[in-house]
Amino acid sequence: MIRRFKIIADANVPLLAVRRLREEGVHLLSFVETDRIVTDDEIINFAHREKGYLMTFDRDVADLVVRNNYKAEAVIVLAFQPRSVEYIVDRIKKVLKLSKSNLDKSYVIVDEKRITIRNLKAENST
């Protein structure tokens, strides 16, 4: 079962993956659909205002949240090679099957073999 999270995908999450996830009932807002260029700071602040989980392939965006001590519901880093839309969707669905208590205020790294969940506050303090 896919939980109902609000996901904010930055512009490097492919549009086809976004559409496929929406077809499966995922509440997802995507910056790839906007026709304006936004900064990483704007994306992070938008995700916080919307109380959404920020999802990105860009580790620098996630590190910016930690480095600048931004408030965030959660940061999900897709740290794998995007082999295909199906592969991307499958890896994201595995994350979304986790409980809200596991994901809230978490720094989540999704790689080829595992999902690593760290406390975002602990990340911010290091």
FIMI-590459 format. One line per 4 residues: their letters; for each residue x, y, z of N, C-alpha, C. Coordinates in pm, 1 decimal. Atoms other than C-alpha are relative to their C-alpha. Layout:
BEGIN
A> X/Y/Z/X/Y/Z/X/Y/Z ~ ...
This chain:
BEGIN
MIRR> 83.3/-118.9/0.0/0.0/0.0/0.0/87.6/125.0/0.0 ~ -74.1/-126.1/4.9/130.9/344.8/-91.0/-68.7/99.3/91.8 ~ 53.2/-97.9/-94.3/84.1/595.5/187.4/-23.5/132.7/-71.8 ~ 32.3/-130.4/57.4/-54.4/941.3/116.3/94.5/107.0/53.7
FKII> -94.3/-105.6/-32.9/244.7/1172.0/136.2/-9.7/106.2/-106.8 ~ -12.3/-103.7/102.0/280.8/1502.8/-38.7/148.4/7.1/-35.8 ~ -138.0/0.1/48.5/596.4/1485.4/-248.7/21.4/123.2/-86.4 ~ -41.6/-112.9/83.2/770.6/1789.7/-395.2/124.6/-45.7/-75.5
ADAN> -112.0/47.3/81.5/992.3/1674.4/-681.4/68.3/118.4/-66.4 ~ -69.1/-108.1/69.8/1262.0/1906.3/-804.9/8.6/-34.1/-148.3 ~ 5.4/10.3/146.3/1322.6/1950.8/-1176.4/79.7/-116.4/-57.3 ~ -76.3/110.7/58.1/1560.5/1656.3/-1211.5/-68.7/-135.9/14.2
VPLL> 79.9/123.1/-1.7/1292.2/1395.2/-1138.7/-79.8/-0.9/-130.3 ~ 61.6/0.4/133.5/1171.9/1291.9/-1486.8/-152.5/9.1/1.3 ~ 144.0/-22.1/10.5/823.5/1399.8/-1589.4/-76.9/-130.8/-19.1 ~ 70.0/127.7/19.9/730.0/1048.8/-1705.8/-12.6/-77.2/131.0
AVRR> 7.7/65.0/-131.6/810.5/913.8/-1358.5/-104.6/70.0/86.5 ~ 99.1/-78.3/-74.6/603.7/1194.6/-1203.4/-140.8/-42.6/-41.9 ~ 133.1/36.6/50.8/306.5/1108.8/-1423.7/-39.2/-142.1/40.9 ~ 28.8/138.9/-36.9/332.9/736.3/-1355.0/-33.9/-11.4/148.0
LREE> 28.9/2.3/-143.4/342.9/795.6/-978.8/-137.6/58.5/29.1 ~ 133.6/-58.1/-17.6/36.4/1018.4/-1002.5/-108.8/-98.7/-38.7 ~ 96.3/102.2/42.2/-145.2/741.8/-1190.7/-22.2/-103.4/109.8 ~ 8.6/96.5/-109.8/-75.7/523.8/-887.0/-48.3/64.8/129.1
GVHL> 61.2/-64.8/-114.5/-229.5/779.8/-652.2/92.9/81.3/88.2 ~ -94.6/-77.7/-80.1/81.1/959.3/-527.0/-27.9/148.7/-20.1 ~ 18.8/-144.9/4.6/23.1/1328.0/-441.6/136.8/62.3/-20.7 ~ -133.4/-44.7/36.8/320.3/1481.9/-619.6/-6.8/131.3/-77.1
LSFV> -15.9/-126.3/71.0/404.4/1837.9/-720.2/138.8/-1.6/-61.9 ~ -128.0/10.2/68.9/682.6/1872.3/-973.9/43.3/133.0/-60.5 ~ -54.7/-122.8/57.2/904.6/2163.3/-1065.9/35.6/-15.7/-146.7 ~ -28.8/19.3/141.5/976.0/2006.7/-1405.6/-117.1/50.2/-85.5
ETDR> 117.9/-46.1/73.3/623.3/2115.7/-1503.9/-14.0/151.3/-1.8 ~ 8.3/-146.3/0.7/683.4/2482.0/-1432.6/85.9/53.6/-113.7 ~ -79.2/-57.6/108.2/814.0/2708.4/-1702.9/91.0/111.0/51.7 ~ -93.3/-97.9/-52.7/1022.0/2917.0/-1468.9/114.9/-72.2/68.3
IVTD> -116.9/56.3/-65.6/1367.5/2851.0/-1337.5/-4.1/41.8/146.3 ~ 0.7/-28.0/-142.8/1379.7/2823.6/-960.0/132.3/-45.5/60.0 ~ -124.4/35.7/-67.0/1674.0/2808.4/-726.3/-24.7/-115.3/96.6 ~ 11.6/106.1/-99.1/1745.5/2524.5/-488.0/-65.2/53.0/127.1
DEII> 59.4/-60.0/-120.3/1659.3/2757.9/-199.3/-151.7/14.5/-14.4 ~ 144.4/-16.2/22.5/1317.4/2831.8/-354.5/-72.4/-134.5/7.8 ~ 60.4/133.1/-3.4/1244.4/2460.1/-399.0/-9.7/-49.1/144.2 ~ -2.4/43.9/-140.1/1344.7/2384.7/-38.8/-104.9/75.1/81.2
NFAH> 97.6/-80.0/-74.7/1136.2/2670.4/98.9/-143.3/-33.8/-40.3 ~ 133.4/39.2/46.9/837.6/2572.3/-116.2/-41.7/-132.6/64.1 ~ 30.6/129.9/-60.5/855.9/2213.0/9.8/-35.5/16.5/147.7 ~ 29.8/-23.9/-141.9/861.4/2341.0/367.3/-137.5/64.8/17.2
REKG> 130.7/-67.1/-9.2/564.6/2576.6/313.0/-115.0/-96.0/-28.1 ~ 103.8/95.4/39.5/366.7/2296.1/150.4/-4.1/-122.8/90.9 ~ -12.5/116.2/-88.9/468.9/2050.8/424.2/13.6/-128.8/-80.4 ~ -25.0/115.5/85.7/588.7/1815.8/152.3/138.0/-57.1/19.4
YLMT> -130.1/66.2/-4.5/873.0/1570.2/132.8/73.6/35.0/-128.5 ~ -80.5/-39.9/115.2/1142.8/1705.6/-97.0/69.5/-122.4/-58.7 ~ -61.8/112.8/67.1/1254.7/1445.8/-353.7/90.9/51.3/-111.3 ~ -96.4/-48.5/97.5/1563.6/1490.6/-568.1/103.5/-106.4/-35.6
FDRD> -117.6/78.0/39.0/1838.1/1315.9/-762.2/127.6/77.4/33.5 ~ -112.9/-90.7/-22.6/2063.6/1608.0/-665.2/40.1/0.7/147.5 ~ -45.7/7.8/-140.3/2254.1/1530.4/-345.1/34.6/138.3/54.3 ~ -33.6/-136.0/-44.2/2365.4/1896.8/-333.9/-121.2/71.1/59.9
VADL> 122.1/-61.5/-54.3/2003.9/2005.6/-275.2/-24.1/-51.7/141.6 ~ 19.6/58.9/-132.1/1971.4/1765.6/14.8/105.0/50.0/98.6 ~ -107.3/-49.4/-87.2/2307.5/1873.0/155.6/-23.2/145.6/37.8 ~ 31.6/-139.8/-29.1/2193.0/2235.4/133.5/-100.0/10.7/115.9
VVRN> 96.2/2.9/-110.9/1899.4/2153.5/362.9/74.9/-20.5/130.9 ~ -74.8/32.5/-121.8/2140.0/2004.9/615.6/96.0/113.0/37.3 ~ -102.2/-102.7/-25.6/2415.5/2264.7/583.2/-58.9/129.9/52.5 ~ 60.0/-127.8/-37.4/2184.1/2564.6/615.8/-109.4/-15.0/104.8
NYKA> 94.8/25.5/-106.6/1965.8/2401.6/879.4/-143.5/41.8/-37.4 ~ 135.5/-29.8/45.0/1650.8/2448.8/669.2/-98.9/-91.5/71.0 ~ 106.3/84.5/-52.4/1327.5/2324.9/815.7/-54.0/-81.7/-116.8 ~ 50.0/87.7/105.5/1204.3/2027.6/616.8/-79.1/-112.9/63.0
EAVI> 76.8/115.8/-45.1/942.7/1758.3/656.7/84.2/-126.2/-17.0 ~ -90.0/110.9/30.2/1179.3/1509.9/493.5/70.7/32.3/-130.9 ~ -74.5/-12.5/124.6/1441.4/1495.1/220.4/25.8/-141.5/-49.6 ~ -20.1/131.9/60.4/1448.0/1195.8/-13.3/97.8/16.9/-115.6
VLAF> -103.9/-7.3/103.1/1767.5/1160.3/-217.4/-2.8/-129.0/-80.2 ~ -1.2/114.5/89.6/1745.0/929.4/-516.2/144.0/-16.8/-48.6 ~ -143.8/15.4/23.7/2106.1/809.0/-521.5/27.9/-126.3/-81.3 ~ -19.6/115.4/87.1/2086.0/555.7/-803.5/-4.1/47.4/-144.5
QPRS> 5.4/-32.0/141.9/2126.3/552.1/-1177.7/-143.4/-18.3/-48.6 ~ 138.4/11.5/48.9/1786.8/625.8/-1335.4/-5.7/-81.2/-128.7 ~ -7.2/91.5/115.5/1793.0/321.3/-1566.5/-120.2/11.3/-92.4 ~ 123.2/-11.8/77.7/1432.3/360.1/-1676.9/-105.4/65.0/89.2
VEYI> 110.8/-57.7/-76.4/1108.1/525.6/-1573.7/-55.0/-104.2/96.5 ~ 53.2/105.5/-85.3/986.2/192.2/-1438.1/89.4/-22.4/121.4 ~ -93.5/20.0/-110.7/1299.4/153.8/-1226.2/-11.7/114.2/102.1 ~ 15.2/-116.6/-88.6/1264.9/507.1/-1085.2/-128.3/-13.5/81.9
VDRI> 130.0/12.0/-66.9/896.7/452.3/-1004.0/4.0/-112.1/103.8 ~ -8.1/112.0/-93.1/968.5/115.7/-841.4/78.7/37.3/125.7 ~ -81.5/-39.1/-117.2/1241.6/259.3/-614.6/-76.9/100.9/86.5 ~ 75.7/-99.6/-76.0/1020.3/555.2/-513.4/-116.4/-66.1/72.5
KKVL> 112.4/68.7/-64.0/723.9/327.2/-441.1/45.3/-76.9/123.0 ~ -51.2/69.8/-118.0/940.6/127.4/-202.4/12.7/96.0/118.1 ~ -10.7/-101.2/-106.4/1006.1/447.0/-4.2/-139.6/34.6/51.4 ~ 133.5/-44.9/-38.0/639.4/545.2/-4.7/-81.0/-106.6/72.7
KLSK> 66.2/105.9/-76.5/540.5/210.4/144.8/40.4/4.0/147.1 ~ -41.9/-13.8/-139.3/723.7/307.4/463.6/-102.4/83.4/75.7 ~ 96.4/-75.4/-79.8/525.2/454.1/749.0/39.7/146.4/12.2 ~ -22.4/-143.6/-19.2/488.3/828.1/803.1/94.7/24.2/117.1
SNLD> -89.2/-19.5/-115.4/660.3/792.1/1140.5/144.6/-30.6/-36.0 ~ -136.7/27.3/44.8/964.5/647.6/961.9/55.4/114.3/-84.4 ~ -46.6/-99.9/95.6/979.1/930.4/709.2/-1.3/143.3/52.0 ~ 5.6/-137.9/-49.9/883.2/1245.1/901.8/133.2/41.7/59.6
KSYV> -124.9/-59.8/-48.7/1183.9/1466.2/973.0/120.0/-90.9/-26.2 ~ -107.0/93.5/34.5/1410.2/1217.3/794.9/76.3/43.2/-123.3 ~ -88.7/-13.7/115.2/1697.3/1229.4/550.8/9.0/-141.0/-56.5 ~ 13.1/133.9/56.9/1630.1/932.4/323.7/87.8/-10.4/-124.4
IVDE> -85.2/23.8/116.3/1886.9/795.9/80.5/-43.8/-131.9/-62.4 ~ 46.8/117.2/73.3/1756.7/555.5/-181.9/107.1/-34.4/-102.4 ~ -100.6/38.6/98.5/2033.0/370.4/-361.0/-43.6/-129.2/-68.7 ~ 33.0/119.6/78.6/2047.3/58.2/-578.7/-50.1/-115.7/86.3
KRIT> 27.0/118.7/-80.6/2025.0/-188.8/-291.2/-80.7/23.7/126.1 ~ 63.5/-21.4/-129.5/1879.8/-20.9/14.4/-57.7/139.5/12.0 ~ 53.0/-130.7/-38.4/1692.3/266.0/169.5/56.0/29.1/139.0 ~ -59.5/-39.1/-127.2/1882.2/443.5/447.3/-77.3/120.4/53.1
IRNL> 77.4/-108.1/-61.0/1683.9/662.3/686.0/76.5/52.1/119.9 ~ -67.1/-66.0/-111.7/1853.1/910.5/915.2/-89.6/110.6/51.6 ~ 74.2/-109.5/-60.3/1706.3/1163.1/1151.0/51.8/130.9/-56.7 ~ -41.2/-126.0/61.6/1711.8/1503.0/978.5/62.7/93.3/103.1
KAEN> -58.6/-84.8/-104.4/1782.0/1680.0/1307.5/143.0/-43.7/29.8 ~ -135.3/48.0/-24.2/2084.8/1458.0/1365.4/91.9/39.7/-114.4 ~ -78.4/-44.4/115.8/2202.5/1536.0/1012.9/33.0/148.2/11.1 ~ -19.8/-143.5/-13.2/2157.8/1907.3/1079.4/103.0/35.8/105.3
ST> -92.2/-33.3/-108.1/2370.0/1891.5/1392.8/142.6/-44.8/-27.6 ~ -135.8/45.8/29.8/2671.0/1721.5/1231.1/74.0/96.8/-86.7
